[in-house]
Amino acid sequence: MGTGYFVQYLLVILLVVTCSLSINAQSKYEQKLKKLYEKENYEKCLRQANKQIRKSKDKGSAYYYKSLVYYTEFKSAGKRVDSIRSLKKALVNFNKIKKSKQTENYSGAIKNLGDNLHNTCSQIADKLYYGNPPTTKHTQ
């Protein structure tokens, strides 16, 4: 009976160690994406995010940084055709954040990005509909 408890004890310890290692790996990965984005190394940030998404579809941080990179590209592209493609990619990846299970650490940043995307799309719609920039701010 003593060996049964010993085996259970070892299994519990193994489970705890495995969980703690995966948590550390996740935060290390998120820190890497943040660092790449802050250094404006957008291409590498996208490659790292895509790599993580291939490993697991439930990586909210990867979709967050992809959306953020594409939104940044949209803002810096001016009136080029590429800017609309970047905005579309930002919206697609932002939508995938909501489907992800791992977004707790980014709830404020996700809301901010969502607000920015919403305001940008509203301004574009106003320009298309009215033919000139809007004069009032949009509220929800």
Salt bridges, closest charged atoms under 4 A:
ASP82 OD1 - ARG85 NH1 3.21
ASP115 OD2 - LYS111 NZ 2.96
ASP126 OD2 - HIS138 NE2 2.51
